Amino acid sequence: MLEMLENSIKKYHNKIISAAEFIEELIELGKDVQKMDKEPEEMGLTNYEYAFYCAIANNESAQELMGKNKLRELAVVLFENVKANASIDWTIKESIKSKL
């Protein structure tokens, strides 16, 4: 999404597109963002689970091999495992604190 916005800005600055065309592209980008905001809910994922889904679904071979539903399931399992195993390493925190 950011790349698309940057491309639109570059085209406008390089006078490849007019101000009106630039505004049209921004409107389309806005519509895409709104659609993306609804996707986690439509897939039954939390925002954190959706972040894992996006990370693994970004790989084309994973998409081809597993499909959207399997990737969704994998994202939920990955998130739950990370959440369950996340902890603070107090030794690192103390060593940072002592350097301050």
Secondary structure as GFF3:
##gff-version 3
##sequence-region A 1 100
A	DSSP	alpha_helix	2	13	.	.	.	ID=ss1
A	DSSP	alpha_helix	19	43	.	.	.	ID=ss2
A	DSSP	alpha_helix	47	57	.	.	.	ID=ss3
A	DSSP	alpha_helix	60	85	.	.	.	ID=ss4
A	DSSP	alpha_helix	90	99	.	.	.	ID=ss5
###
